[in-house]
Amino acid sequence: MAQIFYCPRCKEALSVNTSTYICNKCASKYYTVDGFPSFVEGHASLSSFDAAAFKSLFEMEQKHFWHVGRKELILDAIKTNITSLASIRMLEIGCGNGNVLDHLSQNKIKIEGCDLFLEGLRFCRRRSGSVPLYQINVLALPFKEEYEIIGLFDVLEHIACDDKALSEIHNALKPGGYLVLTVPAFQSLWSCHDGISHHARRYNKKELVAKLNDNGFSVRKVTYFMFFLFPLLASARIFSKIFKSENEKQISLDNSLEYKTIPIINDILLALFRIERHLIRNLDLPFGASIIAVASRE
């Protein structure tokens, strides 16, 4: 069956004329850009991240303990909390360079990806081959009751109107479908790194559960992770606030210690992350630098 897209503006089904998607109700038109169906209005003038940032992330994601451990944790959370995966379709919103998307695809999950930024989608295409990819804005999705699972991995914290994003995701899921998401935890851990990453906020577990419930989701699993690293990270945040310096303004993806892959240390941190993954299958960790949640559409 051919994919049906809906007008992000008025939610009417779009008709297709070669590579153009047309809304017969409001007359909006959407185009294929660089091979990606694009449903972002004004895509030609869309401001974007520096392409060099995507290149740095693409290289770092291959080995950095955070990226390797997180994609393994996400796959484990899906397999542990969602019983039937044989006939599901999954969409990852904010797939970026495709690190998580490719890992899930390699593990037999039928997945599609979308992102606001074409630069990320181009790298994602290099990594993930034939996986369907779309350019979208999570605040105006072109889908209606389309997917059994939607993934949102460290994306929600970037969005000023996070309630609107969750409402759009709710509408894009089939009834009974699942949202799987990760977010950074505890506003007290806010640092210059959140600024570099263009975060709007960090969450605690109670806030996240309330926000999911308010937008029509029932939380099946929610727990902190990055538990073992939390004391070190919290101490570093406190230290940096006490001894705040002008050097923070010069920190970037390329020179930040947190984004470096340091041999041996990286291996130790990944081993600790993998221990957490096994613990999380049977219990909820009391604190951590991030949160993972699995919630179903009511």
C-alpha positions as CSV (number, residue, x, y, z in Angstrom):
1,M,0.0,0.0,0.0
2,A,1.3,3.4,-0.9
3,Q,2.3,5.8,1.8
4,I,-0.4,8.4,2.5
5,F,0.8,11.9,3.6
6,Y,-1.5,14.5,5.2
7,C,-1.2,18.3,4.9
8,P,0.7,19.5,7.9
9,R,-1.4,22.7,7.8
10,C,-5.0,21.4,7.5
11,K,-4.5,17.6,7.9
12,E,-6.2,16.7,4.7
13,A,-4.8,13.8,2.6
14,L,-2.3,15.0,0.0
15,S,-2.5,14.0,-3.7
16,V,0.7,13.3,-5.6
17,N,1.8,14.8,-8.9
18,T,5.2,13.3,-9.7
19,S,7.4,14.7,-6.9
20,T,4.9,17.3,-5.7
21,Y,2.4,16.8,-2.9
22,I,-0.7,18.9,-3.2
23,C,-3.5,19.7,-0.7
24,N,-6.7,20.1,-2.5
25,K,-8.3,21.8,0.5
26,C,-5.9,24.6,1.3
27,A,-3.8,24.5,-1.9
28,S,-0.5,24.0,0.0
29,K,2.2,22.3,-2.0
30,Y,5.2,20.3,-0.7
31,Y,8.1,19.1,-2.8
32,T,10.8,16.4,-2.9
33,V,14.1,18.0,-2.0
34,D,17.4,16.2,-2.7
35,G,15.4,12.9,-2.9
36,F,13.6,13.5,0.4
37,P,9.8,14.2,0.5
38,S,9.8,17.5,2.3
39,F,6.8,18.8,4.4
40,V,8.6,21.8,6.0
41,E,7.0,25.0,4.7
42,G,9.6,27.4,3.4
43,H,12.2,24.7,3.2
44,A,14.4,26.8,0.9
45,S,14.9,29.4,3.6
46,L,15.2,27.0,6.5
47,S,18.0,27.9,8.8
48,S,20.1,24.9,9.7
49,F,23.0,23.7,11.8
50,D,26.5,24.0,10.4
51,A,27.1,21.0,8.2
52,A,30.4,20.5,10.0
53,A,28.6,19.8,13.2
54,F,26.8,16.9,11.6
55,K,30.1,15.6,10.3
56,S,31.6,15.7,13.8
57,L,28.7,13.9,15.2
58,F,28.7,11.3,12.5
59,E,32.3,10.4,13.3
60,M,31.8,10.6,17.1
61,E,28.7,8.4,17.2
62,Q,30.6,5.4,15.9
63,K,32.6,4.9,19.2
64,H,31.5,7.4,21.9
65,F,30.2,5.4,24.9
66,W,27.1,7.7,25.2
67,H,25.9,7.1,21.6
68,V,26.8,3.4,21.6
69,G,25.2,2.7,25.0
70,R,22.1,4.7,24.3
71,K,21.2,3.0,21.0
72,E,21.7,-0.4,22.8
73,L,19.5,0.8,25.6
74,I,16.7,2.0,23.3
75,L,16.7,-1.3,21.4
76,D,16.5,-3.2,24.7
77,A,13.6,-1.0,26.0
78,I,11.6,-1.6,22.8
79,K,12.2,-5.4,22.9
80,T,11.4,-5.6,26.6
81,N,8.3,-3.4,26.8
82,I,6.6,-4.0,23.4
83,T,5.6,-7.6,23.0
84,S,4.8,-7.9,19.3
85,L,7.4,-6.5,16.9
86,A,6.8,-8.8,13.9
87,S,4.4,-6.5,12.0
88,I,5.1,-3.0,13.3
89,R,6.2,0.1,11.5
90,M,8.3,2.5,13.4
91,L,9.2,6.2,12.8
92,E,12.1,7.9,14.4
93,I,11.5,11.7,14.6
94,G,14.7,13.7,14.7
95,C,16.8,10.8,13.4
96,G,19.7,13.2,12.7
97,N,22.7,11.3,11.2
98,G,20.9,7.9,11.7
99,N,22.9,6.4,14.5
100,V,19.9,5.0,16.4
101,L,17.9,4.4,13.2
102,D,20.6,2.3,11.6
103,H,21.0,0.2,14.8
104,L,17.3,-0.5,15.0
105,S,17.1,-1.3,11.3
106,Q,20.0,-3.7,11.6
107,N,18.1,-5.5,14.4
108,K,15.1,-6.2,12.2
109,I,12.9,-3.3,13.1
110,K,11.0,-1.9,10.1
111,I,11.8,1.7,10.6
112,E,11.5,5.0,8.8
113,G,13.2,8.3,9.7
114,C,12.6,12.0,9.6
115,D,14.3,15.2,10.6
116,L,14.0,18.9,10.2
117,F,17.5,19.3,8.8
118,L,18.6,18.1,5.4
119,E,22.2,17.9,6.4
120,G,21.4,15.2,8.9
121,L,19.2,13.3,6.5
122,R,22.1,13.3,3.9
123,F,24.4,11.6,6.5
124,C,21.6,9.3,7.5
125,R,21.1,8.2,3.9
126,R,24.9,7.4,3.8
127,R,24.6,5.3,6.9
128,S,21.2,3.6,6.4
129,G,20.8,3.1,2.7
130,S,17.3,2.3,1.6
131,V,15.4,3.3,4.8
132,P,12.6,5.8,3.9
133,L,13.5,9.3,5.0
134,Y,11.5,12.5,5.2
135,Q,12.0,16.1,6.0
136,I,9.4,17.2,8.6
137,N,8.7,19.6,11.4
138,V,7.5,17.7,14.5
139,L,5.1,20.5,15.2
140,A,3.2,19.8,12.0
141,L,3.5,16.2,11.1
142,P,2.2,14.8,7.7
143,F,1.0,11.5,9.3
144,K,-2.3,10.4,10.8
145,E,-2.6,7.1,12.8
146,E,0.2,5.7,10.7
147,Y,2.8,4.0,13.0
148,E,2.8,1.4,15.8
149,I,5.9,3.0,17.3
150,I,7.4,6.5,17.2
151,G,10.9,7.1,18.6
152,L,11.9,10.5,19.9
153,F,15.5,10.3,21.2
154,D,16.9,13.5,22.8
155,V,14.7,15.7,20.7
156,L,11.8,16.9,22.9
157,E,14.2,19.1,25.0
158,H,15.0,21.1,21.8
159,I,11.3,22.1,21.2
160,A,9.9,25.2,22.8
161,C,6.3,23.9,22.4
162,D,6.8,20.3,23.6
163,D,3.1,19.8,24.3
164,K,2.3,20.6,20.7
165,A,5.0,18.1,19.6
166,L,3.5,15.3,21.8
167,S,0.0,16.1,20.5
168,E,1.2,15.7,16.9
169,I,2.9,12.4,17.8
170,H,-0.2,11.2,19.5
171,N,-2.2,11.8,16.3
172,A,0.5,10.1,14.1
173,L,0.4,6.9,16.2
174,K,-2.2,4.2,15.7
175,P,-4.5,3.6,18.7
176,G,-2.6,1.6,21.2
177,G,0.7,2.5,19.6
178,Y,3.9,3.4,21.5
179,L,6.1,6.4,22.0
180,V,9.6,5.6,23.1
181,L,11.7,8.6,24.1
182,T,14.8,9.8,25.8
183,V,15.4,13.2,27.4
184,P,18.1,14.8,29.5
185,A,17.3,14.9,33.2
186,F,17.4,17.5,36.0
187,Q,17.4,21.2,35.3
188,S,20.1,21.5,38.0
189,L,22.5,19.8,35.6
190,W,22.1,22.6,33.1
191,S,25.4,23.7,31.7
192,C,27.0,25.4,28.6
193,H,26.7,22.0,26.9
194,D,23.0,22.3,26.9
195,G,23.4,25.6,25.2
196,I,25.7,24.1,22.6
197,S,23.1,21.4,22.0
198,H,20.3,24.0,21.6
199,H,18.3,22.6,24.5
200,A,15.2,24.5,25.8
201,R,15.0,22.5,29.1
202,R,15.9,19.3,31.0
203,Y,13.2,17.1,32.7
204,N,12.7,15.2,35.9
205,K,10.7,12.0,35.8
206,K,7.6,13.4,37.5
207,E,7.4,16.3,35.0
208,L,7.8,14.0,32.0
209,V,5.2,11.5,33.2
210,A,2.7,14.4,33.8
211,K,3.4,15.9,30.4
212,L,2.9,12.5,28.7
213,N,-0.4,11.9,30.6
214,D,-1.7,15.4,29.7
215,N,-1.2,14.6,26.0
216,G,-3.0,11.3,25.9
217,F,-0.3,8.8,26.8
218,S,-0.2,6.1,29.4
219,V,3.3,5.5,30.7
220,R,4.4,1.8,30.7
221,K,8.0,2.3,31.7
222,V,10.0,5.3,32.8
223,T,13.4,5.3,34.5
224,Y,16.5,7.4,34.8
225,F,19.7,6.2,33.2
226,M,23.4,7.3,33.2
227,F,23.1,6.4,36.9
228,F,26.7,5.4,37.6
229,L,28.1,8.6,35.9
230,F,25.6,10.9,37.6
231,P,27.8,11.8,40.7
232,L,30.7,12.7,38.5
233,L,28.6,14.7,36.1
234,A,26.8,16.5,38.9
235,S,30.1,17.4,40.6
236,A,31.4,18.7,37.4
237,R,28.3,20.9,36.9
238,I,28.6,22.3,40.4
239,F,32.3,23.0,39.9
240,S,31.8,24.8,36.6
241,K,29.1,27.0,38.2
242,I,31.3,28.0,41.1
243,F,34.3,28.6,38.9
244,K,32.6,29.9,35.8
245,S,35.0,31.3,33.3
246,E,35.0,33.0,29.9
247,N,36.5,29.8,28.4
248,E,33.0,28.3,28.5
249,K,32.0,30.6,25.6
250,Q,34.7,28.8,23.5
251,I,33.4,25.3,24.1
252,S,32.1,23.5,21.0
253,L,31.4,19.9,19.8
254,D,35.0,19.7,18.6
255,N,36.8,20.8,21.8
256,S,34.5,19.8,24.7
257,L,35.9,17.0,26.9
258,E,32.4,15.5,27.2
259,Y,32.3,14.9,23.5
260,K,35.8,13.3,23.3
261,T,36.3,9.6,22.9
262,I,39.1,8.8,25.2
263,P,40.5,5.2,24.9
264,I,40.2,3.0,28.0
265,I,38.0,5.6,29.8
266,N,35.4,5.3,27.0
267,D,35.5,1.5,27.3
268,I,34.9,1.7,31.1
269,L,32.0,4.1,30.7
270,L,30.4,1.9,28.1
271,A,30.8,-1.1,30.3
272,L,29.0,0.8,33.1
273,F,26.3,1.9,30.7
274,R,25.7,-1.8,29.7
275,I,25.4,-2.8,33.3
276,E,22.7,-0.2,33.7
277,R,20.9,-1.6,30.6
278,H,20.6,-5.0,32.3
279,L,19.4,-3.4,35.6
280,I,16.8,-1.3,33.9
281,R,15.0,-4.4,32.5
282,N,13.8,-5.3,36.0
283,L,13.9,-2.0,38.0
284,D,13.8,1.7,37.8
285,L,16.9,3.6,38.7
286,P,16.4,6.4,41.3
287,F,18.4,9.1,39.5
288,G,20.6,9.7,36.4
289,A,21.6,12.2,33.9
290,S,18.9,11.1,31.4
291,I,15.4,9.5,31.3
292,I,14.0,6.9,29.0
293,A,10.2,6.3,28.8
294,V,7.9,3.9,26.9
295,A,4.3,5.2,26.7
296,S,1.2,4.0,24.8
297,R,-1.4,6.1,23.1
298,E,-4.7,5.9,25.0
